[in-house]
Amino acid sequence: MGRRTDIEHRQGARSSRMYEEGGSWFFNTREGTVVGPFRDELEAYTQLEVYIRLADSDLLPTSEGVALSALRTRSANSNSAGP
């Protein structure tokens, strides 16, 4: 019903926010900020989901830069941990 359509629509919007450039993955926020780089599409998708859940729950700090910095730090830590 309506709920399923909402989910399908949101997933399409999310996937269109991701892109690959120079072997790294990035996503765009609605605010027009680029977040990344991530080592692969799965990591970018996962971090986009985290970002959206934080935004939907009003848990993002008032300064978007702080939240983006946290995502980048999480990504950097997972990259240094190895495969």
N, C-alpha and C positions, 0 to 999 in steps of 0.2 A: 504494500500500500504506500502511503506517503513517506513513511520512514525509510523504506527500502530505496525509493527514488532519491531521497535526501542523501543517503549513504553513497549511492552510486555517483551522484553529482559531485559530492565532496571529494571522493577518491579521484575522479577525473581532474578536478581542479588541483589537487595535490600533486599528481604526477606531472601536470603541465608546468609546475613550478620548478622541477628539477631539470638539470642539464649537465652535460659532461663537457669539459674544456681542458685540453692539455693533459688528459689522463686522470684528472681529478673531477669530483662531482660537487655540485653546488645546488642550493635552492634559493628562490626569491621569496621574501615575505610579502604580505599585502602592502606593507609600508614601503616597499621598493628596496629593501636591504638585501644584499647578497650574503648568504651564510655558507661557509665552507673554507677551505676545501675538505672533502671527505675522500677516503681511499677508494670507495666503490659506491654503486647505486644503492645497495642495501643499507649501508651506513647513512647515506644522505636521506633516504626515505625514513629510516628509524629516527634520525634527529629532527626531521620535519614533523613527524608525528609527536615527538616530545614537545617541540616548539608550539604546535597547535594545541595540544592538551594544556600546556601552561597558559597559553593565551585564553583559551576557552574557560579556564578556571580562574582567570584574573590573578594568576600567580607570577606573571612576568613582572620584574621590577619596573618602576616608572620610567627608568632609562633603558630603552631597548638595547643600547650598547652593552649594558651589564649582562643581559640575558644572552646576547649573541656571543659575548666573550666566554661565558660559561659553556656554551655549546662548542665553541672552537677548542676550548681547553679540554673538554671531554673527548673530542675527536683526536686531538694531539696525543692525549694519554693513551687512547686505544691504538693509535698508529705506532707508538713506541713500544707497545707491549708485544709486538710481533704478530705473526699470523694466527 
